[in-house]
Amino acid sequence: MAGSRLGWQPDGPNLVACCDNLPELLALPDGAFALAYLDPPFNTGRTQARQSITTTQTAEGGRRGFKGLRYSQQVGGVSSFDDAFDDYWSFLGPRLAQLWRVLAPNGTLYLHLDYREVHYAKVALDQLFGRQCFLNEIIWAYDYGAKSKTRWPAKHDNILVYVKDPANYVFNAQAVDREPYMAPGLVTAEQAARGKLPTDVWWHTIVSPTGKEKTGYATQKPEGVLRRIIQASSNPGDWVLDCFAGSGTTGAVAAQLGRRFVLIDQNPQAMAVMKDRLGAGSSAAPIRYYDCSS
Ligand SMILES: C[S@@+](CC[C@H](N)C(=O)[O-])C[C@H]1O[C@@H](n2cnc3c(N)ncnc32)[C@H](O)[C@@H]1O
């Protein structure tokens, strides 16, 4: 296998790169990755931005909280990236073609979008992989924020799952975190205690604005959603690729589960958040950072 511009090697360190992903994908070798998770910009037509706010308990704080404790808030930097494309499919299409190429023969692609582009994506991926390679459409349902009064409020994302070979792919049903039955009275006590395998509809909270998982990066996805994906569709030691990596959720979960990873994002703010979140890795699984602009 040829090396990549990033210097990817099958027995090399985990990689995090601040680069446009297309040239990097072109330079990665065929068949290297067991799993690719993609969470590209959704083409919302807006700039995605989030301001970081740190809350500290102090005697003089201006905000009053639980049990009368007082808090002060420090407003930090704004992380943002552009999410408006004149021709979204001329942007995403060539990247999807490369992702198909770098997937292992038994590899799996998860493409995370929402209602704006998912139907076009299904058609594009059917053409690229073949319709028989479509495995699932996962609905990630959540419930937060303002709700429209003029139509049904859109409170879910769509994750399309394609395998390169429908006769030979990884799906570790028994490794996935189980969830409580909705009607535990209808199953045996033993089944209720064990919980059920999640279906293709995943109710999962967004990243809590006050929880320890939060990095402050706009559009950060919950580790719980990535945990299911990585548990089900890869094995320990496998290589996982996320070329729209943002805050590095895929890398954080891959490391927890003993997988290796390549993360790419062109936004320097994403790189800064990933360095903070992932650090240098462990001695057994170090991380090499790479910046295309330097
Ligand atoms: C929806 S966010 C990903 C969020 C991520 N899943 C997380 O949990 O934090 C999409 C990311 O794609 C990045 N991006 C957009 N175009 C890119 C490109 N051509 N190459 C690399 N990254 C790109 C943006 O900078 C942004 O961080």
The ligand as an ORCA input file, in Angstrom:
! r2SCAN-3c Opt
* xyz 0 1
  C     -21.123     19.159     11.098
  S     -19.459     19.529     11.445
  C     -18.804     18.047     12.149
  C     -19.079     17.923     13.641
  C     -18.482     16.662     14.259
  N     -19.169     15.472     13.850
  C     -18.472     16.741     15.769
  O     -19.011     15.848     16.463
  O     -17.919     17.717     16.282
  C     -18.772     19.576      9.819
  C     -17.311     19.903      9.756
  O     -16.855     19.757      8.399
  C     -15.764     20.644      8.236
  N     -15.519     20.784      6.783
  C     -16.307     21.386      5.851
  N     -15.749     21.294      4.629
  C     -14.585     20.616      4.774
  C     -13.560     20.195      3.870
  N     -13.617     20.465      2.568
  N     -12.488     19.517      4.370
  C     -12.398     19.239      5.703
  N     -13.353     19.613      6.608
  C     -14.428     20.287      6.151
  C     -16.200     21.910      8.956
  O     -15.089     22.700      9.296
  C     -16.920     21.327     10.184
  O     -16.061     21.257     11.293
*
